[in-house]
Amino acid sequence: MITIKLHFIKVNPVENMTVFILDPVPRQFHINVANKIMEYGSIHAEQVGFIEKPCTEEGKSKNCIRLQMMGGEFCGNAARSLAAVLVDKEYPCVKEENEKLIVPLEVSGFDGVINCEVGHLKNSNEYSSKIVMPLVKETKNFYVNHDGIVYKCAMVEFPGIIHLIVDCKGISDKEGFFYKVKSKLEYTGFDALGVMFYDYEKSYMEPLVYVKGTDSLFWERSCASGTSALAVALTQKQERSLDILVKQPGGELQVTTEWYNECIKKIYLNGKVKIVAEGKVYL
């Protein structure tokens, strides 16, 4: 058996533990490599992203890095984290604008370039990182019959991932609820699917996320796109701009929406990123 060695960086974006593989890995091997890295006996993480050269003309012109997630999905926390890493490494694509560090990125599941705004925190390995999230493709009501009760959910579809927002009150078998949702949505051909179990009284969210490419299901400690989906649902319901902190098992994420002419024009997601380890992994 051949052992391969890959260079990695592990980051902690509000405990949504993420590993970046820095060496080139052909995409047909991403799933197998990611599954091995996520194992308890390896680096252990909730998700893995692979660093690539940009694909688009815009990305090439800005000397971007491309983040290709393990299942081809979009991940806001991983994108925020990679931006922090690039600031830490003083990568050439990082630009200072109005005393802010701006990092352009290509990210799987999204066509084009996304900008992140990164700031230094007290500790040298910690950063604040704010991302302009992609706008939603579609929102609608979605109904799930679980344990004899029909739950009305908000379904929010972003490029690369679908989220359902559901009031968690009264749902004891949350994984059973998720599999009901998954079976109803198989026809959509999603890359990733999340159910955000939200406690409206406590503003507390538990994210359960499935990535089809790796067939992995995780109770994530935080979820950037799920937080954004929640903000979209609340913004549309209240018909106004919002700026809220959403508590999750790993901490808090701040999400801001801009509502104008009965439409969401911008979504911003902000939170802390900590670089926790870097080195070589043997597979």
Secondary structure by P-SEA (a helix, b strand, c coil): cbbbbbbbbbbbccccbbbbbcccccccaaaaaaaaaaccccccccbbbbbbccccaaaaaabbbbbbcccccccaaaaaaaaaaaaaaccccccccccbbbbbbccccccbbbbbbbbbcccccbbbbbbbcccccbbbbbbbbcccbbbbbbbbbcccbbbbbbccccccaaaaaaaaaaaacccccccbbbbbbccccccbbbbbbbbccccccccccccaaaaaaaaaaaaaaacbbbbbbbbcccbbbbbbbbbccccccbbbbbbbbbbcccccccc
